[in-house]
């Protein structure tokens, strides 16, 4: 039975990683509301190395449509502004000398549809990863039969991995539905 547990644990770990990756990637998709995670991928030059903006400034969301960035050092204003302009987030920063503000524009209907499509593509990638983990587990169990595992134990293991598969597919569907609702809410 330990052999079955080995395969199931490996499959569950891969499925969990797929769901966590999906959750993270959906958080980076801008849904018309201020979300500091859209800045996570932006790096700035700081004392000779690249650092995330959150390491050189305080980031907050004073309201639903604004992200406020307060650099800890005055000389970082230009560097942060340039990094935001050069990034692919598509928002022009406003600098008043003390705070850099990013005003999140409302999304157009076409942009909302495109974001839903992007979210759906991300969730489909996660589904494929979960299916691959299930397939690898079942293949491992079938090989274990040749190594002496009984067929009944192997079939029980296949049933268990299918239950895991269904559980993680449901989580993926829930994450996508929540993101779709967030994007389409005006």
N, C-alpha and C positions, 0 to 999 in steps of 0.2 A: 504493500500500500504506500510505502514511502516513495516509490518510483512515481506513482500517480501524483502524489503531493508535490514532488519536485517539478513535474510538468505543469501542474495547475498553478503553482506559485509563480513560475516564470511567465506563464500566460497572463496571470492577473497583474503582475508588475508591468508588463508591456502595455496592457490595456489601460491601466491607471496612468501611465506616462502619456499615452495618447490623449486621454481626457484632460490631463493637466496642461498639456501643450495647447489643446484646443481652447481651454479656458483662458490661457495667457494670450493667445493670438486674437481671440475675440475681444479681449480687453483693449487691445491696441487699435481696433477698428473704431474710428471716430463716429459717434452716433448723434452729433449735434449738441451734445452736452459737454461741459468742461470735464476732462478726465486727464489727470496728470500722467497717466501711463503712456499717452501719445508722445511724451518727451523722453521715454526710457531709451529709445534707440539713438538719441542724439548725443554725440560726444564732443567735448570742448577741450582745447589745448590748455592744460593747467600745469605749470612748472615742468614743462618738458614731456608730459605724458597725456594721453587722452583719458578724460574722466567723464562720467555721466553728469548732466546738469545738476542732478540732485546732490552730487558730492561737492558742488561749489556754490550752491544757492539754496535758499528756502523756497519751496514751491507750494502754492496753495490755490484753492478755488474759492474766491470770495462770493461768487454767485454761480448760477448754472451755465452762464455763457462766457465766463472769464477765468483765465489762468494767470495768477500773479507770480512772478519770479523775482525774488529779492536776493541779488548776489551778495556774498559775504565780503567781497572785496570790490572796490570801485573800478579797478582796472578790468574786471570781468564783464562789464556791461557790453562792450563792443564785441568781445569774443562770443558771448552767449547769443547776442543778436545775430551775428554772422552765421553761427552754427544753425540757428533756427531758420534763417532765410535760405541757407544752402540745403536744408533738409527737405524731405518730401511731404511734410505735413500740410503745406499750402496755406499757412497763416502768417500774415505780416505782423511782426512784433512792434509794439509801441513803447517807447522809453521816455519816462519823465525825469530821469536822473536819479531816482530812488528805486523805482520798480519797473520791471519790464512786464507789460500786459499783453496777453494774447486773447483777442476777442474772437470767440468761436462763432462763425456765421451760421445762420440757420440753413439747413440742408434743403436743396431743391428736391422735387419729386424724383427726377431722373437720378440724382446722386443717391437718394435713399434706396432706390431699386438696385443700383449698382452695389451699394454697401451690403444689401441683403444677399445679392448674388455672390459677393466675396465671402460673406459669412457662411453661406451654404457650401461654397467650395472648400473652405477650411474644415467645416464639419464633415464633409465627404472624405477628406484626407484622414480625419480621425477615425471614421468608420472603416476605411480600408486598413488602417493600422490595427484596429481591433480584430477585423476578420483575419488578417495575416497572423496575428498572435494565436487566434483559435486554430487556424490551419496548422501552424507549427506545432502546437500542443498535440493535436490529433495525429499528425505525422509521427511525432515522438512516441506517442502511445502505441501506434501500430508497429513501430520498430521495436518497442519494448516487448511486444508479443513474441517476436522472433528471438528475443534474448531470455525468454522464459516466463514472462508475465502471463497470467491467465487471461483469456478473452473476456470473461465476465468482468474482471477488474478493469480492463481496458475500456470496455463499453460503458461502465459506470463513470469512468474518468471522462469519456467523451460527453456523457450527459451533464457532468459537472461543468465542463468547459463551455458547453452550450448555455448553461444557466448564467455563467460569468459573462459570456458574450452578450446575452440578452440584457443583463443588468447594465453593462457599460453602454450598449446602444441606446438604452433608455436615457441614461445620463447625457449622452451626446445630443439626443433629440431635445431634452429639456434645456440644455445650454443654448442650442440654436434657437429654440422658440423664444427664450428670454431675450436674446440679442435681437432677434427679428422684431419683437414687440418694442424694444428700446429704440431701434432705428426708425420704425414706422410711426412711433408716437410723436406727434407734432407739438 
